[in-house]
Amino acid sequence: MTDNWNLLGHEWAVDMLQQQVARGEVRHAYLFCGPPGLGRRTLALRFAQALNCSTPFAAGIPCGTCRDCKQIEAMQHPDLSIIEPTIKDKDNPKILIPGLNGEIRIDQIRDLQKSIHLKPYQTKYRVLIFLRFNQSNEQAATALLKTLEESPAHAILILTTDTPETLLPTIVSRCEVLRLRPLPISAIESDLLKRGVDEEHARLLAHISGGRPGYARKLIDDESLLEERETRLNDLQSLLSASRVQKFSYAASLDNEEKEAKNKNKSSVIRKVILIWLSYWRDVMLRVAGAETPLTNIDRNMEIEFLAGRLDLTTVRRVVADLESTLEKMDKNVNSKLLAEVLLLDWPKV
């Protein structure tokens, strides 16, 4: 494994964690922050390998090939616990299964509290990784706070979240916070070229990814993501000139898709749509403001320039703010159909 733990980017974070392992100054809890697809989980797993590798190249540099490293990579190590949001099984509500629309529950935290004080089975540390802890319910968050205050020396807790502001301040204050940043577009493009993607497509995917290597690689593997993006951006263009009745109809269809996705344990449709639209409107805002920042949706450059010439900065800022506000309200379980209706009715007509 390389000095950067075979990771693309985040060199400063790897260096800091590596030095802590080498010096024996590991903290009891960490919080890895950043948007999905940035590499939060991968960094957490590499850190777990650095802590528990049985044949490291040097202190803090795991080999990646020993039994412990392979088990951690596969998330099947006896001293590694992965806690992620779950939903209740429809046929048996007592059974919890991983779900993108789920939540981390207090029962999951209580189960860990029973085992966290047990000595590690085959390594030095017992590592607990809490994925997307921003999806924990209030009871689970409160229970984890007690665990953070009383965790034994052999236990390392790693939480991942979009932003620390979504968590209890008392949890954040007890963690070493690492704010991961998007990588340069050129770094993503270079990585995609090495993976055999042609130059033009690599450039497009690098921009769409917004500097998130995990998401860029996902775009390669799942063509439906690009098809979905194309459809939703076409919808956006149509909605700009749509009537109120048409906007209400579109909001209703989105709500139906949302319900169907939840029934199938799939990620939120409306959230994905809003994120696609948000990236587009931010591009428009950049052009209205005269910024030289590269566009995310470079294949829609002509449309973006057209809108930028028709709208003023105040109007575009309001649309962006409304989209961001809608995302926040979705986290508070506000009616999704109502959110979509209000959002679309406030859009400028072009």
Beta strands, then each sheet from edge to edge (+ up, - down):
strand 1: 29-33
strand 2: 80-83
strand 3: 86-88
strand 4: 96-98
strand 5: 126-130
strand 6: 155-161
strand 7: 176-179
sheet 1: 2+ 5+ 6+ 1+ 7+
sheet 2: 3+ 4-
end
